[in-house]
Amino acid sequence: PQDASYVPNTIEVEGVQVEAHIVSALEMLMEAAKEDGLALVFTEGYVSYEEQEERYEAKVTELMESEGLTTVMACTQARLVVPRAGESDMQTGMCVRVQGDPETFTDSRTFTWLRSNMGKYGFVFRYPEGKKDYTGCSEDYTVIRYVGSNHAIAMQQRSLCLEEYISYLNSQ
């Protein structure tokens, strides 16, 4: 977790803010997709601590009002969809959200292309299926994260999410 003082060095790419270190990899990913006739559109990049805090609180309030949950239950449910401030990987600037409905994204040409190609450019799906116990978040293939091409390929070969991969590296 990060505190409110952490702010990455961001640059705008295609309308979203991302960590400066990933700009060239993201641009290469977009260019490769374009060459294959696919336009990658990003709807979200870096999210500030304050904005993440607002998103989390709004989700808690929504769950309390719409589902009648207690504060504790709403907080627990909200964290599965909207991490608390300091706990969201979007705050690193290393993630982007690809345009698409998380519910149907795996049926899209964009998903298929990303699954086959993004590792070469250093990106992985941040919240893959079956990894909620590790990531703390529900499945969402619209969020991709930069980890570097060597790490991305290793993670894909082993079917590991980021948290599992870090544990794997620490055990070596």
Helices and strands as residue ranges (DSSP letters): E 10-13, E 16-19, G 20-22, H 23-35, E 42-44, H 49-67, H 71-81, G 89-92, E 95-98, G 105-107, H 109-117, G 118-121, E 123-127, H 132-135, E 140-146, H 149-158, H 162-171
